[in-house]
Structure formats: structure tokens, C-alpha cells
Amino acid sequence: MPGASLDAVKAALASAHPLPSVPAFAAVLATPGATAAAWLHLLTLDFVQAAWVARDAAREGVPRRARAVALALCFMAGPLGLLAHLAMRAIVQRSRRRSGIVILPTAG
């Protein structure tokens, strides 16, 4: 039923509401192509987010175990991984400020 997905998109665009209703959104995702596109979109966002978290954690000197937890959460539940990284980074920075340790930025 490829036409059903297109009809759902047209109905959502014609609606006065800025966001489609849940049934309209479900109708769009009912086709394998739309489901695959949505899945690839989410995976891409997870990979970009995880790459940033990995680089930032290395630059900030976050311990490897904390990096591993944040990266695993990035791939399993994207926003939780980012929040875990930001929390751990804040803890590491506060700890270093209290102890007087300075981390110099690395090249690259």
C-alpha cells in the first residue's frame, strides 16, 4: 500500500495543526520504506552524537569507563547518553578545579 503512506503525508500537510496526529504518523510509518528511512535517521543521529561525546570526553579527560557508559547509552537511548556524558564531564571538571589539576587542550 504505497499510496496509503503518500495519502497520510498529504493529509498531514493539509491539516491546520503543525504536527501530524498520532494515527497519521503511524500511517506514514506503516510502510517498510518509511520505517527504514526513520530508522536510518535515528541511527545517524545516534552516531553523530556518539562521535561528539567520544571526542569531547577524550578532550576533557573523562575516564574511559565513564566514556563507555555514555557511549553505550548514546546507542541505546540517545539523549540519555548525552546527559550522562554532560553530567560526568561536569563532575570531572569540578573535581579537577577543586584539586587544582589543569588539562591542556590536545591538538587535533
N, C-alpha and C positions, 0 to 999 in steps of 0.2 A: 504494500500500500504506500508507494512513494508519494502519491498525490495527497494523502492524509497529512503528511508532515508539512508539505507546502501550504495546504489549506490552513493548518494550525498557525503557521508563521504569518500568513496573510491576515488571519483573524486577530492575532495578537497586535499586529501593526495598525490595524484599523480600529482597535479599541481605544477608548478615551483614557484608559489607565496607562501610565508609563511602563509598568511591568506586566507581563502576561500572568494570567491566573494559573494556579497550580494545574488544573486539568489541561490548559493549553500548553503549558510547558511539558507536561507528561506526554501529550500527543506528539510534540516535536521530538522528544527523546525516544519515542516508541519505535523508530526505525533504526536498523543497525548502523547506518551511515552517520546519523546524528549522534548516536550513542558513542561511536568510535571517535568522532570529532570532539565531543565533550570530554571523553576520557583522555585523549591526547592533549587537549588544552590543559587539563588539570595536571597531567604528568609534566608538561613543560613548565608550568608554574612551580611545581614542586622541585624540579631540577634547578631552575634559576634561583629559587630561594635557598636551596641546599648549597649551591655553589657560593652564594654570597655569605651564608653562615660559615661555611668552611674557611673561606678566605679571611673573613673578619675575625673568626675565632683564632686562627693562626697568628694574625697580626696583633691581636690583643693578648696573646699568651694564655688563652683559656686551656686548662688541662685537657689532655686527649680523651679521657673518659667522659668528661662533660661534653666535649665536641661530639663524641659518638652518640651520646643520648640525644642531643639536639638534632643531629643529622638523621637518626632513626625516626624521631618524631616528625621531622620535616617530610619524610617519605610516607609515613603512616597517617599523619594528621597535620598537614602543612602549617597552619597558624600556631599550633601548639609547639612545634619545633622552633619556630621563630621566637615565640615568647620564652621558651626555655633557654634559648641562646641569649636573648637580651637580659634575662634575669641572671644567668650565670656570668655574663660579661660584667654586669653591674656589681655583682658580688666580688669578682676578681679585681675590678678597678678599685672598689672601696678597700679591699684587703691590702692592695699594693699601696694605696695612699696612706693608710694607717701605718704600714711598716716602712714607708719611705723608699720602696723599690720603684725604679723608673724603667719602663720598657721603651727602648728606642724603636722607631718605625723601621721595618725592613725594606730593602729595595725590591721592587718587582711587584 
